[in-house]
């Protein structure tokens, strides 16, 4: 990968560019993570407990600040413009026009938005599936577009923007939109939706990401094989990303991907439940509340479901004990706990914990082997204290059944 300096830096350095292997930068990121942990272990050593070390504390503060700057600088080295991915897709549009016989205009917005090189390398194939679906299923033929008073050429828009510590990539088309009737019928046939259930659009669109799901009547070069969108879903889970779909019949469909800027470090809130530590990205936290007894409601619907009433709105309660210990016995009342409200695509959820410990940038490590199947978790976070916390995946926490 290339590490590009800004215009002023290039001028002062004689316009020189430095090409560095992405493997070397990955190695640097690993070393910076290890450095961060070593510094934290030194500063938080139990041998220093109770000692008055004013000069040491000042030096430790400066060292911690420097390590944080080194982390940020190392992260920036691995960032590349998302336009590199978009330009590859632009070339594919010409091929899609030939295969479908449709006219397609591609609009690119925000191509200078920076994204982690590891994400960029894995983003092309999933985005290609979305663009292919838009070209094959979304964009109508020139004849149908004329009949609908649309321009003969369909439009696909690729856009990217940064929102906090996430990058938002959107693929939008001005085609026919998703067919609710067809998708609902197929979802019922596969048992993904109940026979009489009428899900909200945001819930129904999620079934298109199920493995093997396809509404195509036949097999073509572009569709009908039952693969594609589930690849995007799998990749996004591995990248700690989220997907949302918005569609209006006759107006088009928008697929939004929310991906962390960096995969190595997370700005997080640390939580404690019993002897277990948990970490959650700061941007997922909506608020922290201390409930009253009147705010805790139990609903019987095929089993006991807890709800938290917050300013007149009822939020589903997700107990970490049932996810990670598999039991509902001995659960403490919400009034004795602190409740964290998380933002998810399915809506806000309430998660009770014993204590909110701290906010810190942590080193993220994915779970491997048998641990990779740990429910509702991205991986583990290595903390400044030397402890290990489980990084919560709030989307899966909201979607999965407890127990």
N, C-alpha and C positions, 0 to 999 in steps of 0.2 A: 504494500500500500504506500501511497505518497503522503507525506506530512507537509501540508502547505502552510506557510506563514502568511500573515496578512500583508497587505500592500506595503505598509511602512516597514515592517520587519524585512521583507524581501529587498526593499530599496537600501536599507542600512547594511544588509549582508551581501550587497552586490547582486541581488536577484537570484541567489543560489537556492536550489531546492535539494532536499535530502531525502533519498529513497531508503526506506527501512522495511525490512521483512515483517509481516504481521505476526509471524511466529516469535520474533524477537520482542515485539511489543507485548505479546501475550505473556512471555516470560517475565518481562518487566512488571506487568500487572500482578503476576503471582508474587514476585519479590516484594512489591509495594504492600501487598496484602499481608505477607509474612512480617514485614517491617512494622506495619501498623499493630499487629498482634503482639510482637515483641516489646514495642514501646509501651503498649497498654499493660502488659504483664509486669513490666518494670515499675511503672508508675503506681499500679495498684497492688504491689507486692505486700503481703501480710506482714513482712518484716518491718515495714514502715509505719504500721498502724500505731497510733498514739504518740508519735514523735513530732516535735515541733521543728519542722524543717522549712522555714520560710523561703530561703534561697532555692531550695530544691523544688518547692511547689511552683515558684515563678519560672524556673528553668523547665520544669515538666510541662507547664502551660504553653510555653513557647515551642517546645518540642512537639507537643500534640498539634498545635496550629500548623507547624511546618509539615508534619506528616499528612495532615488534611489537605494542604496545598499540593503536596506531591501526589496524593491520590487523585485530586482533580486534574492535575497536569497529565498524569499517566492516562487517565480516562480520555482526555481530549486527544491524545496521540492516536487512539484507536477509533476516533470518529471520522466518518467519511460522509460526503453529501449523498442524500437518498436519491439524488438525480442520477447516480450511476446505475441504480436499479431501474428507475423510470425510463432511461434511455434504451435499455435492453427491451423493455416492453413496447416502446415506440416502434422498434423494428418488427416486433411480432404483430402489430396492428395491420401492417401491410399484408402479411401472410393471411391473417384472419379475414381481411376483406376479400382476398381471392377465394378462400375456402367457403365463405358464407354467401358471396355475391352481394354483400351489403356495403354501403358507403359508411365509413366510420371516421369521424374527426376525433383526434385525441388532444385533450388540453392538459397541460402539466402546470401545477401551481406549487410553489414552495420547494423547488428541487434543490435549493442550497441548504435545506434543513439537515442538521447533522444527526447521524445515527451510528450506533456501534457497528464496527466492521463485521463482527460475528453475526449480528442481526442481519446486516445487509446481504451477507453471503447466503443466508437461509431464507430470505424474504422473496426472492425472485420466483421460485416455483409456486408457492402458495398464491402470490399475487397474479401469476399467470393464469391459474385456475379461475380466479375471480374475473379477470378480464375476458377469458374465454367464455365463461358463463354469460357475462354481459353481452358479448358479441353474438353468441349462439341463441340464448334464451331471452335476453333483455331487449336488444335492439331489433326492431321490426324490419321487415323487408321494405324497400322503397315504396312499393304499392300500398302496403298497409299504413305506412307513415303518411302518405299523401291523403289516404282516406280519413286519417285521424287529424288532418290539418297540421301535420308536423313537417319539418323540413325533410327532404329525402335522405340526407346524411344524418345518421345517428351520432350522438356525442358521448364519449367516455371521458370523464375527468379524473385524473390522478392528482391528489393533493397531499401535502405533508405540512405539519406545523408542530411546534413544541408547546406542550401544555404542562408546566411544572417539570417534573422529572420524567415525563412520558413524551413520546413522539406519537402523533396521531396521523395515521395514513388512511386516506379515504379513496375508495373506488366508487364513482357515481356514474350512472348512465341515465339517459332520458328516454328509455325504452318503455315496454309495456308494463313493467312492474311484476311482482310476484303474484301468481294466481292462487289466491287463498283456497278456492274450492278444490283445485287439483292437489295442492300440497296437503290439505286437511284429509282428503280422501286417501291419499297414499300413506299418510301418517297413521290413520286409523287401521288400514290394512296391515301395517307392520306392528301395530300395538303400541305405537309411540304416543298416541292420544286415545282417550276413552271414546266409546261408541257415541255417547251423547255429549261429550265435552266440547265446549266452544271456547278455546283458549284465546287470550288476547294476542294481537298480531305479533308483539315483541316476543311472546313465548312460542308462538307457532313457527316463526321464522327460524328458530333455533334447530328445528328438526332437519333442515337442509344440511347441517353439519354432521349428521349421524352417518357412520360408516355404511356405504352401500346405498345411501338414499339417492334416488333419481326419479324425476317425473318424465324423463324423455321416453317417447313411444318406441324409438328405435335406436340403433347404434350408428353413430356417425364418427367422423374423425375427431369431433370436438366433445361429444357427449354420449350418454346412454350406457356407459360402462359401470355407473354406480360408484365412481371414484372421483375425487377432486376436492370438493369443499371440506370433506373430513380430513384431508391432508392439511388444509389451512388450519383447522381446529387443533389438530395434533401439534403442528409447528408452533402455534401461538401459545399453547400450554407449556411447551418446552422453553419458550422465550419469556415466560412470565407475562404474557400479553392477554388482552381481552378483545372480544369481537362483539360488535353490535350491528344489527341490520335494521334498516328503515326502508319501507317500500310503500308506494301508493299506486294502485292500479291505474294504468294508463299514463302515469307520470314518470316512472322509473324506480330504480333501486339504488340504495347507498349502503356500502359495506365499510364499516369503520374499524380500524385496527389500532389499539392502544398498546404501545410497546415501551418498556423502560429504555431511557437513553443509554444507561450503562447496565451491564449484567454482572459486574464484579462487586460493586459497592451499593448499599442500600441505605438511604436516610430513613431511619425507622424509629418506631416507638416500642420500647421494651415493656412486656407485661409478665406478671407472675400469677400462676394459679397453683396453689399448693407448693410443691417442690419443682414444678415444671416452669421453664421460661419460654416465652413466645416473643417473636418479633413480627411487626407488621409495617409495611411501607407507610410513611407519614401521610401520603396523599389519599390513602384508603380510609383514614380516620375522619369522621364527620364531627363527632363531639364525644365528650366524656361526661357521664351523668351519674348521680347518686339517687336511685329510685326511692319513692315512698311506697308504703304497703299498698296503697290504693292504685298504684301504677302497674302492679303485677297481676296478670290475669291468666288463668288456666282454662283452656278450651278443650273439650272432649270431642274429638273427631276421628274415630278409629284409633284412639290412643290420646294421651295427654299432650297437648301442645301449649307451650308457654308464649305469652304475648306481653310486650311492654307498651304501656300507654305513655306516649311522649307528646305533650301539647296537643292532645286530642287525636293523635295518629297512632295506630296500633302497629308495632314492629314485631316480627317473629324473633324469638329468642333462640340462639344457638349455644348450647352448652358444650364447651370444649371437653368436659369430663366424658361425655357420651361418645365423642368422636375418637378420643385417644385412650380412654380407659374402658369403653364399652359398657358403662353402667349408668343407671339413673338413680341408684340407691345413695342416700345420704347427701343429696343435693341441697346446698344451703339456699335460704331465701335471698331474693335479689336485694332486699333491704340491707343485707350484711355484706354486700359486694359492690364493686365499682363496675359500671356497665359502659362498654365501649360501643359506640354506634359506628358501623362501617358502611361506606357507600359501595353498592354493587350494582351490576346491570339489572339484577332482578329486583332492585329496591333496597332500602336500608335494612340492616339486621342489627340486633342487639346481642353482644357477647359479654357475659359476666366474667370478671376476673377478681382476684384478691387485691392486686396492687398494680398501679402504673409506676414503673421504676424510673425510666429515663428516656431521653431522646438522644440517639447517637448514630453515627454512620458505621455500619457493620460490614464485615467481609462476608460475602455470600458464597456458599459452597453447595452445589447440587447434591441431592441424596442419590446414592448408587446402590446397586445390588437389590437385596430384599427391602432395604429402606426406601427405595424409589417408589414403593407402593403405599407409603404412609399417606393417609387420607388428608385432603385439604391442606397440603403443604407444598411450598416451592422447593424447600431444601432446608439447610441449617445455616444459622448466622453465628460467626465466631465473634464473641463480645470482648469489650475492653478488659473485663475482669478475668478473661480466660475461660469463661463458661460458654456453653453452647445452647442456643435457643432455636426453636423450631419456627421457621418463617411461614406464617399463615397465608394461604391462598383464599382470600375472602370470597371470591366468586364461587369456588367449589364449596366453601363453607355454607354459602347461601343456597346452593343448588342441591347438595346431597341431603339425604335423610339421615337423621341421627340414629345412633344405636349400633 
